[in-house]
Amino acid sequence: MKDLITLSRPVNLLIIAATMVVMREGVVGGYLERGLGQLLIEDGHGFTRSELVLPEGFGPQLPIHLFILLVLSTVLIAAAGNIINDYFDTRIDRINKPGEVIVGRTVKRRVAMTTHVVLSGIGLVLGTFVAWRSGQLKWALIPAFAIGALWSYSTYYKRQLIIGNGLVATLTALVPLTVGLYEIPALQRWLSDPPIITMPNGEQYLMEASVRELWYFILIYTAFAFVSTLVRELQKDMADVRGDEAEGCHTVPIVWGMKWARGMTMAYIGLLIIGLLAIRMYLLRDPFSYWYIGIGVIGALLLSAGFTYQAQQRSEHVRAGQLMKLAMVLAIGFAVFIRTLP
């Protein structure tokens, strides 16, 4: 059982769940809290948030039980994808990391396949149920697409030039985007009959917030997830080049060479840094954002770029990838502080 859990890559699953939680509570909830803060400043009476009488249901609008099921659906499908990926990568892993091969050794191949099917099935049922209960049945396509894409990636596209990397990046970008696709329409419906906020002195204000800024945050996170995952995939391809080449894979470092792979990685990291600098300059001008993004996220990106440039051994490419993952986690963590921004 322990090795089966290891196959699912629990740390990555935890990051997926945390991403969805901070998108809901940090981005969506933080957006509403920032609105309250601005209202208190404009009101000028010195009231605190705890003194306000807030409208019923204030906060993210997807019911909490449906949100939990949505996270569970996403995590189960991701776990199934990780298991099936290792199932089909056994021969590659025997070359790249022989001491870490699990499928066919401590976990039987039929057990791995059965677990993949069960987890994918449960994830699809839960995702469809959430889509139906939230009145957005069209989004049942998301878990169905994810299951099909993960299977196709593991069996075919992983070995193809560029396409496999783009497919994984798309699936990663869907994690924050999915939360926005459910939460923002629900929030718009709640705001369509403007809720009322009552001050301690009896004054009342209608909540007539625009969700445009909220979409900006969600789409920024979606774009960051996409590009940063492209970086991680290239770093993994460079780390695994020996095993991939033996299996006849057509990854960037094999087809175009390590110099091209490094160059593309550096270009993607440069694109991320330029984007973050633009966001910090035009959207987030407060001191906290300046230091958090400039020192934390961009610092980790620069370190990852430096290690990628100098890497010669597999362990060095792996270290560069770990620094990239750190940058991704720090970027996710920034959402926790959105509610405190001016």
C-alpha positions as CSV (number, residue, x, y, z in Angstrom):
1,M,0.0,0.0,0.0
2,K,2.8,2.4,0.9
3,D,4.5,1.9,-2.6
4,L,1.1,2.4,-4.3
5,I,0.7,5.7,-2.5
6,T,4.2,6.6,-3.5
7,L,3.3,5.9,-7.2
8,S,0.5,8.5,-6.9
9,R,3.1,11.2,-5.9
10,P,1.4,12.6,-2.8
11,V,3.5,15.7,-2.7
12,N,2.3,16.8,-6.1
13,L,-1.3,15.9,-5.2
14,L,-1.0,18.1,-2.1
15,I,0.2,21.0,-4.3
16,I,-2.8,20.5,-6.6
17,A,-5.2,20.5,-3.7
18,A,-3.5,23.6,-2.1
19,T,-3.6,25.4,-5.4
20,M,-7.4,24.9,-5.6
21,V,-7.9,26.0,-2.0
22,V,-5.9,29.2,-2.4
23,M,-7.7,30.0,-5.7
24,R,-11.0,29.8,-3.8
25,E,-10.0,31.3,-0.4
26,G,-7.1,33.4,-1.4
27,V,-8.1,34.8,-4.8
28,V,-11.9,34.7,-4.7
29,G,-12.3,35.2,-1.0
30,G,-9.4,37.7,-1.0
31,Y,-11.0,39.7,-3.8
32,L,-14.2,40.1,-1.7
33,E,-12.2,41.0,1.5
34,R,-10.2,43.6,-0.4
35,G,-13.5,45.1,-1.4
36,L,-14.6,45.3,2.2
37,G,-11.3,47.0,3.1
38,Q,-11.7,49.6,0.4
39,L,-15.3,50.3,1.6
40,L,-14.1,50.8,5.2
41,I,-11.5,53.3,4.0
42,E,-13.9,55.2,1.8
43,D,-16.6,55.2,4.6
44,G,-14.1,57.0,6.9
45,H,-15.8,56.2,10.2
46,G,-13.0,54.0,11.4
47,F,-15.2,50.9,11.6
48,T,-13.6,47.4,11.6
49,R,-14.6,44.4,9.5
50,S,-15.9,42.6,12.6
51,E,-18.4,45.4,13.2
52,L,-20.0,45.1,9.8
53,V,-23.2,43.2,9.1
54,L,-22.4,41.2,6.0
55,P,-25.0,39.8,3.6
56,E,-25.9,36.1,4.0
57,G,-23.5,33.9,2.1
58,F,-20.7,36.4,1.8
59,G,-17.6,34.6,0.4
60,P,-16.9,32.1,-2.3
61,Q,-20.2,30.9,-3.8
62,L,-19.6,27.3,-4.7
63,P,-21.0,25.3,-1.8
64,I,-18.2,23.9,0.4
65,H,-19.3,20.3,0.0
66,L,-19.2,20.7,-3.8
67,F,-15.8,22.4,-3.7
68,I,-14.4,19.5,-1.6
69,L,-15.7,17.0,-4.1
70,L,-14.2,19.1,-7.0
71,V,-10.8,19.0,-5.3
72,L,-11.2,15.3,-4.6
73,S,-12.1,14.6,-8.2
74,T,-9.1,16.6,-9.5
75,V,-6.7,14.9,-7.0
76,L,-8.0,11.4,-7.8
77,I,-7.6,11.9,-11.6
78,A,-4.1,13.3,-11.1
79,A,-3.2,10.3,-8.9
80,A,-4.5,7.9,-11.5
81,G,-2.5,9.8,-14.2
82,N,0.7,9.5,-12.1
83,I,0.2,5.8,-11.7
84,I,-0.5,5.0,-15.3
85,N,2.5,7.2,-16.3
86,D,4.8,5.1,-14.2
87,Y,3.1,1.9,-15.5
88,F,4.1,2.7,-19.1
89,D,7.5,4.2,-18.1
90,T,8.9,1.2,-16.3
91,R,11.6,0.5,-18.9
92,I,12.7,4.1,-19.1
93,D,12.8,4.4,-15.3
94,R,15.1,1.3,-15.1
95,I,17.7,3.3,-17.0
96,N,17.1,6.8,-15.5
97,K,16.4,5.9,-11.8
98,P,16.7,2.1,-11.4
99,G,16.5,2.3,-7.6
100,E,13.0,4.0,-7.7
101,V,11.1,1.6,-10.0
102,I,8.0,0.3,-8.3
103,V,5.6,-1.0,-10.9
104,G,6.5,-4.7,-11.6
105,R,8.5,-5.0,-8.4
106,T,6.7,-4.1,-5.2
107,V,3.4,-3.2,-7.0
108,K,2.1,-5.7,-9.5
109,R,1.3,-4.3,-12.9
110,R,-2.4,-5.4,-12.8
111,V,-2.8,-3.7,-9.4
112,A,-1.4,-0.5,-10.8
113,M,-3.7,-0.7,-13.8
114,T,-6.8,-1.5,-11.7
115,T,-6.0,1.3,-9.3
116,H,-5.7,3.7,-12.3
117,V,-9.1,2.7,-13.6
118,V,-10.8,2.9,-10.2
119,L,-9.4,6.3,-9.3
120,S,-10.2,7.7,-12.8
121,G,-13.7,6.4,-12.6
122,I,-14.4,7.8,-9.1
123,G,-12.8,11.1,-10.2
124,L,-15.0,11.3,-13.3
125,V,-18.2,10.5,-11.3
126,L,-17.4,13.2,-8.7
127,G,-16.5,15.8,-11.3
128,T,-19.7,15.2,-13.2
129,F,-21.8,15.3,-10.0
130,V,-20.2,18.7,-9.1
131,A,-20.9,20.0,-12.6
132,W,-24.5,18.9,-12.5
133,R,-25.2,20.1,-9.0
134,S,-23.7,23.5,-9.7
135,G,-25.8,24.0,-12.8
136,Q,-22.8,23.9,-15.1
137,L,-23.0,20.4,-16.6
138,K,-20.7,21.5,-19.5
139,W,-17.7,21.5,-17.2
140,A,-18.1,17.7,-16.8
141,L,-15.9,17.8,-19.9
142,I,-13.0,18.9,-17.8
143,P,-12.5,15.6,-15.8
144,A,-13.3,13.6,-19.0
145,F,-10.7,15.5,-20.9
146,A,-8.1,15.1,-18.1
147,I,-8.5,11.4,-18.0
148,G,-8.3,11.0,-21.7
149,A,-5.3,13.4,-21.9
150,L,-3.4,11.6,-19.2
151,W,-3.9,8.2,-20.8
152,S,-2.9,9.5,-24.2
153,Y,0.2,11.3,-22.8
154,S,1.4,8.1,-21.0
155,T,0.8,5.8,-24.0
156,Y,1.8,8.0,-26.9
157,Y,2.3,11.8,-26.6
158,K,5.0,11.6,-23.9
159,R,7.3,10.3,-26.6
160,Q,6.5,13.0,-29.1
161,L,8.2,16.3,-29.7
162,I,6.7,19.3,-27.9
163,I,3.1,17.9,-27.9
164,G,3.5,15.9,-24.7
165,N,5.0,18.9,-22.8
166,G,2.1,21.1,-24.0
167,L,-0.5,18.5,-23.0
168,V,0.9,18.3,-19.4
169,A,1.1,22.1,-19.2
170,T,-2.5,22.4,-20.3
171,L,-3.6,19.9,-17.6
172,T,-1.7,21.9,-15.0
173,A,-3.2,25.2,-16.1
174,L,-6.7,23.7,-15.8
175,V,-6.2,23.3,-12.0
176,P,-6.5,27.1,-11.1
177,L,-8.8,27.8,-14.1
178,T,-11.3,25.2,-13.0
179,V,-11.8,27.0,-9.7
180,G,-12.5,30.2,-11.6
181,L,-14.9,28.5,-14.0
182,Y,-17.0,27.4,-11.1
183,E,-16.6,30.2,-8.6
184,I,-16.8,33.3,-10.8
185,P,-20.2,32.6,-12.5
186,A,-21.6,31.7,-9.1
187,L,-20.3,34.9,-7.7
188,Q,-21.8,36.9,-10.6
189,R,-25.2,35.3,-9.9
190,W,-25.0,36.3,-6.2
191,L,-24.0,39.8,-7.1
192,S,-26.8,40.2,-9.7
193,D,-29.2,41.1,-7.0
194,P,-26.8,43.4,-5.1
195,P,-26.3,42.2,-1.5
196,I,-26.3,44.8,1.2
197,I,-23.6,45.6,3.7
198,T,-24.7,47.4,6.9
199,M,-22.4,49.6,8.9
200,P,-22.6,49.9,12.7
201,N,-24.3,53.3,12.4
202,G,-27.0,51.9,10.2
203,E,-25.7,53.1,6.9
204,Q,-26.0,50.6,4.1
205,Y,-24.0,49.9,0.9
206,L,-24.9,47.8,-2.1
207,M,-22.2,45.4,-3.3
208,E,-21.9,46.1,-7.0
209,A,-18.4,44.7,-7.5
210,S,-17.1,43.8,-11.0
211,V,-15.4,40.5,-11.4
212,R,-13.1,41.6,-14.1
213,E,-10.1,42.0,-11.7
214,L,-10.9,38.6,-10.3
215,W,-10.7,37.1,-13.8
216,Y,-7.3,38.8,-14.2
217,F,-5.9,37.0,-11.1
218,I,-7.3,33.6,-12.2
219,L,-6.0,34.0,-15.8
220,I,-2.6,35.1,-14.5
221,Y,-2.3,32.0,-12.4
222,T,-3.5,29.9,-15.3
223,A,-0.8,31.4,-17.6
224,F,1.9,31.0,-14.9
225,A,1.0,27.4,-14.4
226,F,1.1,26.7,-18.1
227,V,4.5,28.3,-18.8
228,S,6.2,27.1,-15.6
229,T,5.0,23.5,-16.3
230,L,6.6,23.8,-19.8
231,V,9.9,24.6,-18.0
232,R,9.5,21.7,-15.6
233,E,8.8,19.3,-18.5
234,L,11.9,20.4,-20.4
235,Q,14.0,20.1,-17.2
236,K,12.7,16.5,-16.7
237,D,13.3,15.7,-20.4
238,M,17.0,16.8,-20.0
239,A,17.3,14.8,-16.8
240,D,15.8,11.7,-18.4
241,V,17.5,11.9,-21.8
242,R,19.3,8.5,-21.5
243,G,16.3,6.4,-20.7
244,D,14.1,8.4,-23.2
245,E,16.6,7.9,-26.0
246,A,16.8,4.2,-25.3
247,E,13.0,3.9,-25.7
248,G,13.0,5.9,-28.9
249,C,11.3,9.0,-27.5
250,H,11.4,12.2,-29.5
251,T,11.8,14.8,-26.8
252,V,13.4,18.2,-27.4
253,P,16.9,17.3,-26.0
254,I,17.0,14.2,-28.1
255,V,15.7,15.6,-31.4
256,W,17.1,19.2,-31.2
257,G,19.9,18.7,-28.7
258,M,20.7,19.8,-25.1
259,K,21.6,23.3,-26.2
260,W,18.2,23.9,-27.8
261,A,16.5,22.4,-24.7
262,R,18.5,24.7,-22.4
263,G,17.8,27.7,-24.6
264,M,14.0,27.0,-24.7
265,T,14.0,26.5,-20.9
266,M,15.8,29.8,-20.4
267,A,13.4,31.6,-22.8
268,Y,10.4,30.3,-20.9
269,I,11.9,31.3,-17.6
270,G,12.7,34.8,-19.1
271,L,9.0,35.0,-20.2
272,L,7.8,34.2,-16.7
273,I,10.1,36.9,-15.2
274,I,9.1,39.5,-17.6
275,G,5.4,38.7,-16.9
276,L,5.9,38.9,-13.2
277,L,7.8,42.2,-13.4
278,A,4.9,43.6,-15.5
279,I,2.3,42.5,-13.0
280,R,4.3,43.9,-10.1
281,M,4.7,47.2,-12.0
282,Y,1.2,47.7,-13.2
283,L,-1.1,45.7,-10.9
284,L,0.8,45.3,-7.6
285,R,2.7,48.3,-6.5
286,D,2.7,47.7,-2.7
287,P,6.0,47.0,-0.9
288,F,5.0,43.5,0.2
289,S,4.3,42.4,-3.4
290,Y,7.6,44.0,-4.5
291,W,9.7,41.9,-2.1
292,Y,7.6,38.7,-2.3
293,I,7.6,38.5,-6.1
294,G,11.0,40.1,-6.6
295,I,13.0,38.1,-4.0
296,G,10.9,35.0,-3.6
297,V,9.4,34.0,-6.9
298,I,11.8,35.7,-9.3
299,G,14.7,34.7,-7.1
300,A,13.7,31.0,-7.3
301,L,13.2,31.3,-11.1
302,L,16.7,32.8,-11.5
303,L,18.3,30.0,-9.4
304,S,16.5,27.4,-11.5
305,A,17.7,29.1,-14.7
306,G,21.3,29.2,-13.4
307,F,21.3,25.5,-12.4
308,T,19.7,24.6,-15.8
309,Y,22.4,26.5,-17.6
310,Q,25.2,24.8,-15.7
311,A,23.7,21.3,-15.4
312,Q,25.7,18.3,-16.8
313,Q,24.6,15.4,-14.7
314,R,21.1,14.1,-14.1
315,S,21.1,15.1,-10.4
316,E,21.9,18.7,-11.5
317,H,18.9,18.8,-13.8
318,V,16.7,17.4,-11.1
319,R,17.9,20.1,-8.7
320,A,17.0,22.8,-11.3
321,G,13.5,21.2,-11.5
322,Q,13.2,21.3,-7.7
323,L,14.0,25.0,-7.7
324,M,11.3,25.5,-10.4
325,K,8.8,23.7,-8.3
326,L,9.7,26.0,-5.4
327,A,9.0,29.0,-7.6
328,M,5.6,27.5,-8.5
329,V,4.8,26.9,-4.8
330,L,5.8,30.4,-3.8
331,A,3.6,31.8,-6.6
332,I,0.7,29.8,-5.4
333,G,1.4,31.0,-1.8
334,F,1.1,34.7,-2.9
335,A,-2.7,34.2,-3.3
336,V,-3.0,33.9,0.5
337,F,-1.9,37.5,0.8
338,I,-4.2,39.0,-1.8
339,R,-6.8,40.0,0.8
340,T,-4.2,42.2,2.5
341,L,-3.2,44.1,-0.6
342,P,-4.2,47.8,-0.9
